[in-house]
Amino acid sequence: LVRDGGFRGQVIAPLYALKQIELQVDGNLYVECGSSCARLAKFCQKKNLGGADFFAGIPGTVGGALAMNAGAHGGETWERVESVRTISRHGGLHVRAPSEYTVGYRSVTGPANEWFVEATLAFDPERPSSAERMSAMLERRKATQPLGLPSCGSVFRNPPGDHAARLIEAAGLKGFSIGGAEVSDKHANFIINRNRATATDIERLIEHVQQTVSDVHGVDLVHEVRIVGEAPA
């Protein structure tokens, strides 16, 4: 979420450049950070590589999945990582092993001031992906998430032993809005841009949800959406 005052710096969008996916001779997969997770899942399905189905339900890029250990349907990105290549602020390239990162639930911490460029991933040829299983995951996602409206995806991490969506819904916040931002009626852990919402509307709604859930349930929700940039003058 980029605040309404903008971002003071350079933004690099790799979507249209770093999107190569290649099956290597050793059976591992080379993937660049701008490739979408859905495209990665489809590639694995065509190559009969198992364990990639969950990527079909992640609405983002491989770079983003590496940065936050994205996951769905019981699978997580870093379970598949053999190595990554990063670029530093000064342009240096580094090959890193998974052991150089601390990986948790929607959390990845590693060498400072480096960003993911590509990864080598390992999948299971003995358990090929199923087109039917992938389709079922996508249909489930369409049925339970507000895909037709702009959003940042899941806003909050699930607290241990519970689900953020359940806590938000139980606090009576489904459909609650501030400005053009609204807690989705379809999935309470999504904040949708219903009507020309500003970033300020969305951030205020995030804060309201956190405060309400804390007051009602005594649980402090942590947002997995990253908020950057400056407030408007």
N, C-alpha and C positions, 0 to 999 in steps of 0.2 A: 504494500500500500504506500503510494508516494504522496506525501502531504501536499496541500494546495499551494504552498510557497515554492514548490519545486525542489530539485536536487542540485546542490552546488558541486558539480563535478562531471566526470564523463561516465556515460552509460554504454556498455558494450552488449549488444544483442546478438548472440551467436546463431539464432534460429535459421538464418538463410545461408550460412557459411559452414559452420562446423556440424555437419549432420551425417557424416559417413558411418555406416555400419558394415563390418566385414568379418566373416568367419575365418579364423586363422587355421593354419595347418595343424596346430595342436588341439583344435576343437574349442578353444576359447573364443570369445567374441570381442572384437575391437569396436568401441562405440564412442563417437564424439559428442561433446556436451550439448550441442544444439539439436540433436535428434530428439523427437518426441518419444515419450514412454510408450505411447500406443503403437508407434511405428516399430519400436524395439520388440514389443510383444508379437506383432504380426510377422516380423522377420524371423523370430525364433520359431514361431508356429510353422512357417514355410520350410525351415531347416530341420524340423523335428527335434528341437531342443526343449527339454522340459524345465519347469520351474520358473518360467517367465510370464505365466498367465496373469499374475497380479498386476503387472505393469500396464495391462490394457485398461485398467480402471483409474490410472493416475493421470490427471489432466495437467501435465507439465513436461519439462524436458529432462533428459538424463542428468544434465548439470545440476538442475534444481533437486532432482532425486538424490544425487550424491551429497549435496550440501545439507540436506535435512533428514537423510535416511528415510525417504518416503516409502510408504508401504500401503498395502491393501490386502484384504482377504487372507491374512495370516502370513504374507510374505513381506520381506523388507529388502531394500536395495543393497545394503552392505553385506548381507548374507552371500551375495554373489560376486563381490569385488575381489579380484586377484591383485590388481595394482591400479594406480591412477597416475595421470600426468597432470601437473599443475603449472601455472604461470605466476610469477611473482609480480609485484608492483613495478619492478624495473625491467620486466621482460624475460627474466631467467626461467628456463623450463626445468622441472624436477620430476623424476619418477619416484613415486611414494608407495610404500607397502601399507596394507591395512593396519599393521601393528603401530604405525606412526600416528594413528587417529584414535581418539576416544569416541566410541559410537554408542548411542543409546536410543531411546524412543524419541523419534523426530529430532534428534540432536547429533551433531557431528562436530568435534573439535580437533583441530590439527595445527600444522605450522601456520603462524600468523602471516597475514598479507599475501596469501596464495589463493588462487582460484582454479577450479577444475576445468581442464581442457578436454580430457578424454579418459576412458577407463577400459580396462580389460576385465571382462566378466566371465564367470564359469557357469555353465548350465548343464543339465543332465540329459545326455542323448538316450539314456535307458528309459526315461520317462517323458516321452515327447508331449509337447503342448497339444491341447485339444481345441479345435475351432469351436466345438460345441460348448466347452467349458468357458472359453473366452467370451463367447456370445452371451452365455448365461450371466457372467459377471457384469457385462455391459448393460444388459437388460435390467439387472438388479439396480445398477447405478442410476439408470434413467428413471426407474420407478421410485427411487428413494431420495434423489438429489435434484435440485432446481437447475438442471443443465441449460434450460432455455434463457436464463437471465444472467447478466454479468455478476460475478462474485470472485472472491479470492480463494474459493475452495473452503475446506474446513478451517474455521477461525481458531479454535482452541484445541489444545492437546487433551486427550482423554486422561483424567486423573486416575491414579492406581485403583483398580477394581471397579471402575465405573465408566460412564460415558458422558462426555460434555453435553451432547444433545439431550440426553435424558434429564440432566440437571437443569438445563435451560428451559426445556419444555415444562418440567415440574414447577419451575418458578413462575410460570404463566407468561413467558416472554415470546412465544410463537406469535408472529404477526406484529410485534411491537416495532415501532418505527421512530426514527429521528430524522427530520428532513426527508430526503429521498432514499435513505438507507432503512432496510427492514430485515428483521429476523425472519427467515424463510418459514412459511407454513408447512413446507414439505420436509424440511430437515432443519432442526433448530440450531445446528452448528454451522449453518451457512448464513452469512449476511449478504443480502442481494441489493443491487442498485436498482430499486424499483422505479425511481423517477428523478433522473439527473442528480443523483446524490453527489455531494462533494466528499473529498477525503476526510474533511473535518466531521461531516455527518457520520461517516463510517467509524472513525476513531472514537467519537463520542458514544456511539452505540456499543462499541466493544467495551468501553469503560463502564457503561451502564449495565451491561450484561454481567461483567465481572463483579460489580458491586452488589447487584441483586442476588446473584448466585451465592456470594459470600454471606449476605444477610440471611437468606432463606435456608441455605444448606450448610453454611460454615466451611465451604470449599473455595479455595482460591484458584480460579482457572488461569492457566498460562496460555497466552495466544501463540500459535505457531506461525501465524501471518507475521512477516517482518515489516515493520513500519520505518520508513526512511524519509529523509528530506526535511524541509523546514515548514513551520507554520506560516500561514499568510501574514503579511505585514499589517 
